[in-house]
């Protein structure tokens, strides 16, 4: 029981995560400007780490469509940051 109690952390020991930096806020704003079909693919690919084939299976669309949406999403983000 003592070992189990030593592994447990109390709420006082828990540190709040540092506030999001400006880059993350800008990225979320930029992603929010994208159409949903581009945003979903971009988040799955870059944030969640899925491969294009896996995304195609999840969304039940062809792999080439996933690749096209990634490319167009990148282009739209590029214009946002200009």
ABEGO torsion letter per residue (X at the ends): XAAAAAABBBAAABBBBBBBBAAAAAAAAAAAABBAAAAAAAAAAAAAGBBAAAAAAAAGBBAAAAAAAAAAAAAAAAAAAX
